[in-house]
């Protein structure tokens, strides 16, 4: 028996779910590696090599011991008060435990006594022999199977084994030796299978190290997912370059195709140029989603009538493969053309009554009712932006009409996109048509924002109506559950307001959206306040992920600024302020002021100069009166950096006040007047951000 060698574990299965394959492979391999390490079976930590192909999950781990080294183990037996009697002899309880563990009674003399929390306990140290690989490998593999992120399991045949797909073979090797064991009702062996058609059949693996070379040479399988993906990409890019074309966005499809083929080869197919009269988005989606083809584009991004096929076969004459794929795609493209031509026979406006039969949510009514709300809200937001209200209202009215078209019924991913094409076909203006498409944007993190105020108005209306509606009926996201995509909608609203940017008040937008619902429909308690809390929490996460300091974000958002477009400028101002020498002292003073005011029962709004006694409080009063107009002016002009720089000039007066003035004196008039001065100072200092949040 080899003492140290590589280990191979492979499960040979039916075709695994392609979108989950990389994660299944990584989890399977990492869990086995960690299981071997936890049991002391790694002679060296050289990592592992993970394999994930359509019909296999596998891992090789280098430098694995046949037997783990013995190790010294210390275990707590029981508290001394329970284990020993008054004379120091073992009690019946201790002797019973020793018997159960197979420890001789005379070993008690060697037990260690030490404190365990508040009580003294007995500890037993002994040498534990190491486990053998043969004893534990099957259990380690079973742990890996259970750890896989698989939502649904299946049974096959007459056995009781359950896995994401039927499993046909189990290989477990240590060097050149089969490690005995049983997993998923299969006995371990050294056999595997290669490519369904290009391999010579069953393959016998000589050693664990021979796994990948054997599959590559004899099995015609590229088992490593990342290398298979890279090979497909190399061929795709090379073939596109040869044709003078580009691939567009292809990363997601590349991941999926890499999980569908074992021996990738790229071929070129084409279709009739007449299909290019159909909107290219329809053709692209048909080829990518249904056929897993890679469309080709010219330099301007216009679709060509050629595409790339990633085949699982490499043939000297691939004519049959190419012809077969071209024959398969033609009916798909014909269907897309038919849907497009049929849809154009009816205007979007004429389709609106059909939305009455489409339920948006049983508590929020139909899509037609929603369209009526969007039309009103979109026009009102456009009014606030001094944009074309009529165009915004019209776009909002037509925005959901493509949901009842044949094309969107077949390809829901095209909603909005097809609405734009059909709006232009109906003679609608480009501003309206563009807004119909853009009102879904941003659809995901990093997606582009709607362009133009009309499109922004409709996009905001769509997202705000959803947020207000679902919060209004108590359907709030919890944990990782967000069935209505409200987190995505909230981030969309925040990005539009902040990045476009738009001078709109978020609280007013929420109230405007709520006003569009029928009385009594939104009955959740304080849902607008809950929604604003939700929005600020999303904003907090966005700003932190963008790299802003945590305390700076907290300082700005503590004031709950509903003009989201002004938040970046306030953060920049806080960053500049923090670099000033006065910043730390002022932040600490502001924190002290906030604590004093929080404990006070009532604070007058204005201090009375006649009641000021100490020179330091008079000086601070004069300074506050002097800088207040300048600070307010800078804030009104959105020059937050300059406002905070002006406030920095108060440091010496503030320091002198706290050094020489007692605020909480017994005399009530003096105390209240000094609290009023501090209240005025706090209101002035915290117009941009809560500076107390910047103090450690």
TORGULUM-609651 format. One line per field, with one value per residue (C-alpha): residue in one letter; x, y, z. Coordinates in Angstrom, 2 decimals. Each point is the difference from the previous one (the first is absolute). Layout:
r <- A,...
x <- X,...
y <- Y,...
z <- Z,...
This chain:
r <- X,X,X,X,X,X,X,X,X,X,X,X,X,X,X,X,X,X,X,X,X,X,X,X,X,X,X,X,X,X,X,X,X,X,X,X,X,X,X,X,X,X,X,X,X,X,X,X,X,X,X,X,X,X,X,X,X,X,X,X,X,X,X,X,X,X,X,X,X,X,X,X,X,X,X,X,X,X,X,X,X,X,X,X,X,X,X,X,X,X,X,X,X,X,X,X,X,X,X,X,X,X,X,X,X,X,X,X,X,X,X,X,X,X,X,X,X,X,X,X,X,X,X,X,X,X,X,X,X,X,X,X,X,X,X,X,X,X,X,X,X,X,X,X,X,X,X,X,X,X,X,X,X,X,X,X,X,X,X,X,X,X,X,X,X,X,X,X,X,X,X,X,X,X,X,X,X,X,X,X,X,X,X,X,X,X,X,X,X,X,X,X,X,X,X,X,X,X,X,X,X,X,X,X,X,X,X,X,X,X,X,X,X,X,X,X,X,X,X,X,X,X,X,X,X,X,X,X,X,X,X,X,X,X,X,X,X,X,X,X,X,X,X,X,X,X,X,X,X,X,X,X,X,X,X,X,X,X,X,X,X,X,X,X,X,X,X,X,X,X,X,X,X,X,X,X,X,X,X,X,X,X,X,X,X,X,X,X,X,X,X,X,X,X,X,X,X,X,X,X,X,X,X,X,X,X,X,X,X,X,X,X,X,X,X,X,X,X,X,X,X,X,X,X,X,X,X,X,X,X,X,X,X,X,X,X,X,X,X,X,X,X,X,X,X,X,X,X,X,X,X,X,X,X,X,X,X,X,X,X,X,X,X,X,X,X,X,X,X,X,X,X,X,X,X,X,X,X,X,X,X,X,X,X,X,X,X,X,X,X,X,X,X,X,X,X,X,X,X,X,X,X,X,X,X,X,X,X,X,X,X,X,X,X,X,X,X,X,X,X,X,X,X,X,X,X,X,X,X,X,X,X,X,X,X,X,X,X,X,X,X,X,X,X,X,X,X,X,X,X,X,X,X,X,X,X,X,X,X,X,X,X,X,X,X,X,X,X,X,X,X,X,X,X,X,X,X,X,X,X,X,X,X,X,X,X,X,X,X,X,X,X,X,X,X,X,X,X,X,X,X,X,X,X,X,X,X,X,X,X,X,X,X,X,X,X,X,X,X,X,X,X,X,X,X,X,X,X,X,X,X,X,X,X,X,X,X,X,X,X,X,X,X,X,X,X,X,X,X,X,X,X,X,X,X,X,X,X,X,X,X,X,X,X,X,X,X,X,X,X,X,X,X,X,X,X,X,X,X,X,X,X,X,X,X,X,X,X,X,X,X,X,X,X,X,X,X,X,X,X,X,X,X,X,X,X,X,X,X,X,X,X,X,X,X,X,X,X,X,X,X,X,X,X,X,X,X,X,X,X,X,X,X,X,X,X,X,X,X,X,X,X,X,X,X,X,X,X,X,X,X,X,X,X,X,X,X,X,X,X,X,X,X,X,X,X,X,X,X,X,X,X,X,X,X,X,X,X,X,X,X,X,X,X,X,X,X,X,X,X,X,X,X,X,X,X
x <- 0.00,1.42,0.32,-0.42,-1.60,-2.63,-3.68,-2.63,-3.75,-2.40,-3.76,-1.08,-3.58,-2.67,0.15,0.18,-1.90,2.20,-0.54,0.86,2.92,2.95,-1.34,-0.72,3.54,1.62,-2.08,0.58,3.77,0.45,-2.06,2.02,3.27,-1.08,-1.23,3.41,1.79,-2.23,0.84,3.74,0.43,1.84,3.77,0.36,-2.56,0.39,-3.61,-2.22,-1.07,-3.72,-1.70,-3.55,-1.30,-3.53,0.13,2.50,1.08,3.53,2.96,3.65,1.86,3.79,2.10,-2.66,1.08,-1.29,-0.01,-0.25,2.64,-0.95,-0.83,-0.21,-3.54,-1.16,-3.61,-1.92,-1.35,-2.16,0.20,2.25,-2.89,-1.88,2.97,1.73,-1.31,1.25,2.96,1.00,-1.14,-1.93,-3.74,-2.41,-0.92,3.62,0.62,-3.11,1.21,3.47,-1.51,-2.12,3.07,2.22,2.40,1.60,-0.80,3.69,0.33,-1.77,3.31,1.29,-3.04,0.67,-1.97,-0.59,-2.62,-2.75,-1.97,-0.89,0.43,3.02,-0.17,1.92,1.60,1.31,2.81,0.75,1.40,-2.67,1.01,-0.50,-2.82,0.69,-1.03,-1.85,-2.13,-1.13,0.14,-3.50,-1.37,1.88,-1.51,-3.45,0.48,0.89,-3.12,-2.17,1.71,-0.83,-2.30,-2.77,-3.62,-1.58,1.24,-1.15,-0.01,0.74,-0.24,-0.97,2.42,-0.48,2.86,-0.91,1.95,-0.63,0.35,0.41,3.56,1.48,3.57,2.16,3.78,2.16,3.76,3.00,2.95,-0.46,-2.27,-3.81,-1.20,-2.89,-3.28,-3.63,-1.72,-3.45,-0.43,3.16,3.17,3.18,2.14,2.45,-2.27,-1.36,-1.54,1.17,-1.91,-3.29,1.00,3.70,1.36,0.90,-2.42,0.83,3.35,2.12,1.90,3.48,0.62,-1.59,2.56,-0.96,-3.62,0.19,2.57,-2.09,-3.21,1.72,1.82,-2.31,-3.32,-0.08,-1.24,1.36,-0.98,1.18,-2.80,2.14,2.34,-2.90,-1.60,3.28,0.38,-3.53,0.66,3.29,-1.74,-2.94,2.19,2.29,-2.86,-1.73,3.25,0.47,-3.46,0.62,-2.80,-0.48,-1.85,-1.76,-0.83,0.62,1.36,-3.20,-0.63,3.64,-0.39,-3.11,1.46,3.17,-2.28,-1.70,2.94,2.93,2.10,-0.75,0.45,-1.29,-1.65,-1.60,-3.66,-2.16,-3.63,-1.86,0.68,-3.73,-0.43,2.03,-3.18,-1.16,1.31,3.42,-0.75,-2.58,2.44,2.81,-2.19,-1.29,3.51,1.48,-2.84,-1.48,2.94,3.06,1.52,2.32,-1.29,2.52,-0.01,1.65,2.12,-3.11,-1.57,-2.50,-0.94,1.42,-1.71,2.74,0.42,2.43,-0.90,1.84,-0.23,0.79,1.58,3.17,-0.30,2.17,-3.12,-2.49,-2.46,-2.74,0.38,-0.14,-2.88,-1.95,0.37,-0.98,-3.07,-0.92,0.38,-2.02,-3.44,0.93,0.81,-3.16,-2.03,1.61,-0.81,-3.58,-0.50,1.46,-2.18,-3.15,0.67,0.41,-3.56,-1.33,1.03,1.19,-2.93,-2.48,1.53,-0.57,-3.48,1.58,2.10,-3.18,0.07,3.67,0.23,2.92,-0.70,-3.29,0.19,1.30,-2.27,0.63,2.76,-2.48,-0.60,3.74,0.42,-2.49,2.09,3.24,-1.50,-0.93,3.21,2.32,-1.52,0.23,3.68,0.68,-1.74,2.33,2.94,-1.37,-0.10,-2.66,-2.93,-2.08,2.83,0.65,-3.68,-0.28,3.08,-1.28,-3.37,1.60,2.82,-1.71,-1.98,2.64,-0.63,-2.97,1.87,0.96,3.70,0.21,-2.23,2.64,3.01,-0.82,3.58,-1.00,-2.62,0.71,2.30,-2.88,-2.17,2.42,-0.13,-3.78,-0.34,2.12,-2.06,-3.15,1.39,0.86,2.86,3.51,-0.06,-3.11,1.33,3.37,-1.69,-2.16,3.17,2.05,-2.62,1.29,3.54,2.11,-1.04,3.00,3.12,2.24,-2.71,-0.21,-2.43,-2.89,1.06,-1.96,-2.44,-3.07,1.47,1.19,-3.47,-1.64,2.72,-0.40,-3.78,0.24,2.34,-1.66,-3.44,1.32,1.79,-2.91,-2.55,1.67,1.11,-3.54,-1.47,2.70,1.98,3.44,3.22,1.27,3.39,0.94,-3.63,-1.01,-2.54,-1.04,3.52,-0.43,3.70,0.78,-2.73,1.32,3.55,-1.35,-1.74,3.10,2.33,-2.23,-0.36,3.69,1.83,-2.03,-0.40,-3.55,-1.07,-2.93,-0.97,-0.29,-2.57,-2.20,0.30,-1.14,-2.97,-0.89,0.09,-2.19,-2.56,-0.65,-1.47,-3.70,-1.02,0.35,2.12,3.24,-0.73,3.34,0.89,2.56,1.05,1.45,2.33,0.98,0.69,2.22,1.92,0.43,1.24,2.53,1.33,0.46,1.72,2.29,1.12,0.50,2.18,2.10,0.54,1.10,2.86,-1.26,1.05,-2.58,-0.16,-0.23,-2.97,-1.62,0.57,-1.67,-2.90,-0.69,-1.77,-2.17,0.64,-2.85,1.75,2.06,1.70,1.77,1.40,3.25,0.85,-0.63,2.27,2.72,-0.41,0.34,3.14,1.57,-1.14,1.60,3.39,-0.15,1.93,-3.16,-2.15,0.70,-0.51,-3.22,-1.38,0.74,-1.60,-3.03,-0.36,0.14,-2.62,-2.32,0.29,-0.74,-3.03,-1.31,-0.15,-1.72,-3.76,-0.66,2.25,-1.07,0.34,1.97,2.56,-0.42,3.22,-1.00,0.13,3.51,2.51,3.40,2.32,0.40,-3.73,-0.37,2.89,-1.56,-3.37,1.60,1.88,-3.16,-1.93,2.89,0.42,-3.64,-0.97,3.08,-0.59,-3.67,0.94,2.56,-2.44,-2.74,2.42,0.97,3.59,0.28,3.78,0.21,-2.76,2.00,3.19,-1.74,-1.19,3.59,0.66,-2.15,2.45,1.80,-3.27,-1.52,3.11,0.00,-3.71,0.41,3.18,-1.56,-3.80,-2.12,-3.19,-2.11,0.04,-2.72,-1.41,-2.73,0.07,3.76,-0.11,-2.79,1.71,3.25,-1.93,-1.63,3.45,1.20,-3.18,0.56,3.63,-0.95,-2.61,2.61,2.77,-2.21,-1.54,2.17,0.62,-0.20,3.59,-0.29,0.11,3.58,1.25,1.59
y <- 0.00,3.37,2.21,3.32,0.40,1.98,-0.74,0.02,0.02,0.07,-0.30,-0.91,1.19,0.82,3.57,2.45,3.35,2.27,3.27,-1.61,-2.11,2.27,0.49,-3.72,-0.85,2.57,-1.05,-3.71,0.40,2.48,-2.09,-3.14,1.91,1.52,-3.41,-1.55,2.91,-0.08,-3.68,0.61,-1.88,2.74,-0.49,3.43,2.66,0.15,0.88,-1.94,-0.08,0.22,-1.58,0.71,-1.22,-0.72,-3.62,0.09,1.63,-0.82,1.14,-0.97,0.82,-0.32,-1.38,-1.91,-2.45,-3.56,0.35,3.23,0.49,-0.65,3.11,1.04,0.72,1.67,-0.38,1.25,-2.79,1.73,2.62,-1.01,0.45,-2.76,-2.19,-0.35,-0.55,1.82,-2.37,0.60,-3.43,-0.46,0.15,-2.51,2.57,0.33,-3.75,-0.55,2.56,-1.55,-3.41,1.36,1.54,-3.03,1.93,-1.99,1.27,0.32,2.67,2.44,0.65,1.59,2.24,3.74,2.29,3.52,2.73,-0.22,3.19,0.45,-3.67,-2.31,-3.00,-3.18,-0.32,-3.19,0.19,-3.03,-0.94,-0.70,-2.14,1.64,-1.05,-1.90,1.32,-3.23,0.49,3.54,0.86,-1.26,2.03,3.09,-0.42,-0.46,3.27,1.71,-1.39,1.34,3.41,0.58,3.00,-2.08,1.13,-3.26,-3.59,-3.01,-3.78,-2.46,-3.73,-2.19,1.51,2.63,2.29,3.63,2.50,2.85,-2.46,-3.80,-1.11,-2.97,-0.39,0.90,0.12,0.35,-0.44,0.58,-0.09,-3.25,-1.60,-0.06,1.34,-2.25,1.63,0.44,3.30,0.47,-3.81,-0.31,-1.90,1.91,-1.08,1.33,0.15,3.12,0.92,2.49,1.85,-1.65,-0.40,0.78,-2.13,-3.68,-0.88,-0.85,1.36,-1.61,2.55,-1.24,2.59,3.07,2.19,-1.60,1.18,3.20,-1.23,-3.14,1.97,2.45,-2.58,-3.01,1.35,3.13,1.98,3.30,-0.54,3.30,2.57,3.16,-1.50,-1.24,3.45,1.66,-2.36,0.80,3.72,-0.30,-1.73,2.44,3.10,-1.45,-0.99,3.37,1.80,-2.17,1.08,3.68,-0.04,0.44,-2.04,2.70,-0.92,-3.71,-0.78,-1.49,-2.17,-1.11,-1.23,-1.96,-1.53,-1.02,-2.03,-1.71,-1.34,-2.27,0.34,3.45,0.89,3.21,0.03,2.81,-0.03,2.51,0.84,1.84,3.75,0.70,-0.82,3.10,2.04,-1.23,2.04,-1.39,-0.37,-2.68,-1.93,0.30,-1.30,-2.84,-1.12,0.44,-1.19,-2.79,-1.29,1.09,1.56,2.99,2.77,2.05,3.78,2.52,2.93,2.11,-2.68,-1.04,-3.67,-2.07,-3.02,-2.26,-1.65,-2.31,-3.50,-1.66,-3.68,-2.94,-1.80,0.58,-1.36,0.26,0.88,1.87,0.68,-2.08,1.78,3.46,-0.88,-1.59,3.04,2.35,-2.13,0.16,3.76,0.91,-0.87,1.95,3.09,-0.52,-0.04,3.26,1.59,-1.25,1.39,3.35,0.30,-1.02,2.37,2.99,-0.45,1.37,3.25,0.10,2.28,-2.59,-2.63,1.97,-1.45,-3.48,1.12,0.09,-3.81,-0.16,-0.02,2.01,-1.13,-1.08,2.84,2.60,-0.62,-0.56,1.17,2.46,1.60,0.18,1.65,2.70,0.68,0.08,2.41,2.49,-0.43,0.07,3.25,1.54,-0.91,1.43,3.21,0.21,-0.39,2.61,-2.75,-0.88,-1.13,-1.19,-2.19,-1.47,-0.75,-1.55,-2.18,-1.15,-0.81,-2.22,-1.41,-3.28,-0.59,-2.27,-2.51,-1.27,-0.31,-3.36,0.81,0.90,-2.97,-2.22,1.99,1.88,1.34,2.27,2.01,3.67,-0.69,-1.15,2.77,2.52,-1.68,-0.18,3.59,1.22,-2.18,1.68,3.45,1.00,2.48,-1.22,1.55,-2.02,-3.20,0.31,0.53,-3.11,-2.08,1.85,-0.02,-3.42,1.34,-0.60,-3.67,-1.25,1.22,1.86,0.35,3.31,2.66,1.43,2.92,3.26,1.40,-1.54,-3.50,0.64,1.17,-3.18,-2.24,1.63,-0.30,-3.72,-0.76,2.30,-1.43,-3.50,1.01,1.99,-2.60,-3.00,1.84,1.35,-3.52,-1.24,-2.01,1.05,-1.87,-2.19,-1.69,-1.28,-0.10,2.73,-1.53,3.33,1.33,2.96,0.25,0.29,2.62,2.00,-0.03,1.11,3.00,0.94,-0.32,2.11,2.73,0.01,-0.77,1.82,2.10,1.26,2.82,-1.92,-0.62,-3.71,0.39,2.10,-2.59,-2.74,2.10,0.78,-3.72,-0.88,2.61,-1.87,-3.07,-0.34,0.94,-2.89,-2.16,0.77,-0.79,-1.04,2.13,2.78,-1.64,3.23,0.33,-3.67,0.47,3.02,-1.97,-2.78,2.48,1.56,-3.43,-0.85,3.35,-0.64,-3.30,1.59,2.77,-2.35,-2.33,3.04,0.47,2.85,-0.11,-1.68,2.82,2.64,-1.83,-0.30,3.70,1.09,-2.48,0.71,3.16,-2.12,2.17,-0.57,1.88,-3.00,1.93,2.14,-2.91,-0.42,3.69,-0.25,-3.03,1.86,2.93,-2.30,-1.52,3.46,1.08,-3.04,1.00,3.36,0.30,1.24,-2.94,-2.47,2.52,1.35,-3.50,-0.86,3.25,-0.64,-3.45,1.56,2.58,-2.70,-1.99,3.08,0.96,-3.57,0.01,3.38,-0.04,3.08,2.37,3.57,0.80,3.26,1.08,3.41,2.03,1.92,-3.22,-0.92,0.47,-1.44,1.53,-3.41,-0.46,3.57,-0.56,-3.23,1.71,2.77,-2.55,-2.03,3.12,1.03,-3.30,-1.13,2.09,-1.19,-3.65,0.23,1.71,-2.64,-2.80,1.67,0.21,-3.66,0.96,-2.39,-0.07,3.74,-0.18,-2.51,1.99,3.06,-2.07,-1.07,3.59,-0.52,-2.39,2.46,1.53,-3.45,-1.19,3.13,-0.46,-3.55,0.94,2.92,-0.43,-2.43,-0.70,-1.95,2.54,0.07,3.39,-0.91,3.12,-0.15,-3.75,0.28,2.90,-1.93,-3.02,2.29,1.21,-3.58,-0.92,2.84,-1.05,-3.65,0.95,2.09,-2.61,-2.87,1.53,-2.11,-3.08,-1.13,0.84,-1.85,-3.26,0.85,-0.08,-3.21
z <- 0.00,-1.00,3.04,-1.88,-3.43,-1.86,0.51,-2.75,0.58,-2.96,-0.26,-3.54,-0.54,-2.51,-1.37,2.91,0.12,-2.14,1.86,3.32,-1.23,0.97,3.53,0.39,-1.05,2.30,3.02,-0.59,-0.33,2.85,2.44,-0.71,0.36,3.32,1.22,-0.65,1.64,3.08,0.50,-0.18,-3.28,-1.92,0.05,-1.68,-0.78,-3.78,-0.63,-2.37,-3.64,-0.64,-3.02,-1.15,-3.35,-1.22,1.26,2.84,3.23,1.08,2.06,0.34,3.21,0.13,2.86,1.93,2.71,0.19,3.79,1.96,2.71,3.61,1.96,3.60,1.10,3.22,1.04,2.98,2.19,2.65,2.79,2.91,2.44,-1.84,-0.94,3.39,3.48,3.13,0.27,-3.60,-1.25,-3.27,0.46,-1.48,-2.69,-1.11,0.02,-2.11,-2.56,-0.08,-0.65,-2.84,-1.64,0.61,2.24,2.86,3.50,0.88,-2.71,2.36,1.74,-3.18,-0.62,-0.03,2.30,-1.25,0.02,-2.60,0.28,3.67,0.99,0.17,-2.33,-0.87,-3.45,-1.64,-2.55,-2.16,-3.39,-2.60,-2.99,-3.39,-2.29,-3.21,-3.40,-0.70,3.11,-0.70,-3.72,-0.77,2.93,-1.22,-3.48,1.51,1.91,-3.27,-1.67,2.82,-0.15,-3.67,-0.62,-1.59,0.51,-1.23,0.13,-2.01,0.37,-2.79,-0.46,2.94,2.50,2.68,-1.06,-0.74,-2.07,-2.39,-2.91,-0.20,0.85,-1.89,1.21,2.97,-0.28,3.12,-0.38,2.24,-2.32,-1.97,2.60,0.18,3.34,1.06,0.89,-0.97,-0.87,-1.57,-0.16,-2.15,0.86,-0.70,-2.95,-2.56,-3.07,-1.68,-3.34,-2.59,-2.72,-0.95,-3.66,-0.39,2.85,-0.32,2.82,3.60,1.15,2.69,2.08,0.85,2.73,1.50,-1.80,-3.34,0.26,-2.04,-2.59,-0.59,-0.55,-2.33,-2.12,0.02,1.22,-2.19,3.00,1.34,3.66,1.50,-0.28,-0.18,-2.59,-2.09,0.18,-0.98,-2.98,-1.20,0.35,-1.88,-2.90,0.00,-0.01,-2.65,-2.30,0.41,-0.81,-3.09,-1.19,0.80,2.57,3.76,2.62,2.03,3.60,0.35,3.50,1.47,-3.06,0.03,3.60,-0.93,-3.16,1.85,2.27,-2.96,-2.01,0.87,-3.18,-1.47,-3.65,-1.61,-3.44,-2.04,-0.99,-1.85,-0.67,-2.74,-0.03,-0.33,3.71,0.86,-0.62,3.41,2.97,0.75,3.71,-0.91,-2.17,2.53,2.82,-2.17,-0.86,3.45,2.23,-2.12,-2.01,2.03,-3.14,0.06,-2.34,-1.96,-0.48,-2.29,1.18,0.63,2.18,-2.66,-0.09,-2.86,-1.51,1.35,3.37,1.80,1.15,2.88,-0.82,2.26,-2.96,-2.00,-3.53,-3.08,-1.99,2.20,-2.84,1.60,3.34,-1.61,-2.32,2.84,2.23,-2.82,-0.63,3.71,0.38,-3.08,1.50,3.13,-2.03,-2.05,3.22,1.11,-3.36,0.18,3.52,-1.04,-3.10,1.86,2.90,-2.31,-1.26,3.30,1.69,3.57,0.83,-1.28,2.30,3.20,0.78,0.12,2.96,2.09,-0.01,1.06,3.81,1.35,3.57,1.54,2.55,-2.46,-2.94,-3.70,-2.31,-1.51,3.40,0.44,-3.42,1.04,3.13,-2.00,-2.52,2.72,2.01,-3.02,-1.23,3.46,0.40,-3.47,1.13,2.99,-2.40,-2.43,-2.62,-2.57,2.18,-2.95,-1.32,3.45,0.52,-3.46,0.51,3.40,-1.56,-2.65,2.13,0.92,-3.20,-1.53,2.81,-2.02,-3.31,-1.49,-0.03,3.70,0.80,-1.60,1.27,3.25,0.02,-2.91,1.89,-0.47,-2.93,-2.17,1.41,-1.53,-3.43,0.04,1.22,-2.92,-2.35,1.38,-0.79,3.55,0.42,0.75,3.49,0.86,-1.61,1.72,3.36,-0.51,-0.30,2.63,2.75,1.17,0.41,1.92,-0.14,1.99,1.82,-2.42,-2.65,-1.84,1.20,-2.03,-2.18,0.11,2.52,-1.63,0.18,3.56,1.03,-1.31,1.47,3.40,-0.20,-0.78,2.91,2.53,-0.76,0.67,3.21,1.42,-1.06,1.58,3.13,0.23,0.21,2.37,-2.55,1.27,-0.93,2.83,0.21,-3.44,-1.15,-2.42,-2.40,-1.50,-0.63,2.35,0.88,-3.70,-0.43,2.97,-1.35,-3.37,1.55,1.99,-2.98,-2.24,2.62,0.93,-3.22,-2.66,2.31,0.53,2.39,1.48,3.62,0.70,2.79,-2.28,-2.77,2.39,1.10,-3.64,-0.87,3.00,-1.01,-3.25,1.69,0.69,3.57,2.43,-2.29,1.83,3.62,1.52,3.03,-0.67,-3.27,-1.38,2.99,-0.33,-3.69,0.61,2.66,-2.57,-2.61,2.38,0.94,-3.68,-0.52,2.95,-1.57,-3.43,1.40,2.11,-2.96,-2.01,2.47,2.17,3.66,2.21,2.57,-2.74,-1.55,3.43,0.67,-3.23,0.13,3.68,-1.20,-2.37,-3.07,-2.41,-2.81,-1.05,-2.80,2.63,2.03,-2.00,0.43,3.75,0.25,-1.89,2.41,3.03,-1.51,-0.43,3.48,1.64,-1.41,1.83,3.30,1.74,-1.07,2.79,2.81,-1.55,-0.53,3.64,1.17,-2.15,1.52,3.46,-0.99,-1.37,3.24,2.14,-2.10,-0.01,3.82,0.20,0.43,-2.16,-1.91,-0.91,-3.68,0.42,2.62,1.67,-0.17,3.14,2.03,-1.12,2.84,-0.85,-2.58,-1.70,-0.55,-1.27,-2.42,-1.26,-0.44,-2.10,-2.12,-0.63,-0.97,-2.29,-1.89,-0.14,-3.07,-1.89,0.86,-1.00,-3.24,-0.92,0.83,-2.05,-2.92,0.52,0.78,2.92,0.09,0.56,2.62,2.06,-0.46,1.43,2.97,0.64,1.01,3.11,1.60,2.34,1.21,0.61,1.86,2.17,0.77,1.28,1.90,1.85,0.09,2.00,-1.96,2.51,2.84,2.65,-0.96,-2.56,-2.22,-0.46,-0.64,-2.58,-1.74,-0.34,-1.29,-2.57,-1.12,-0.38,-1.85,-2.45,-0.43,-0.59,-2.60,-1.82,0.17,-1.16,-3.10,-2.31,2.14,3.60,0.88,3.31,-2.02,-1.00,3.57,1.22
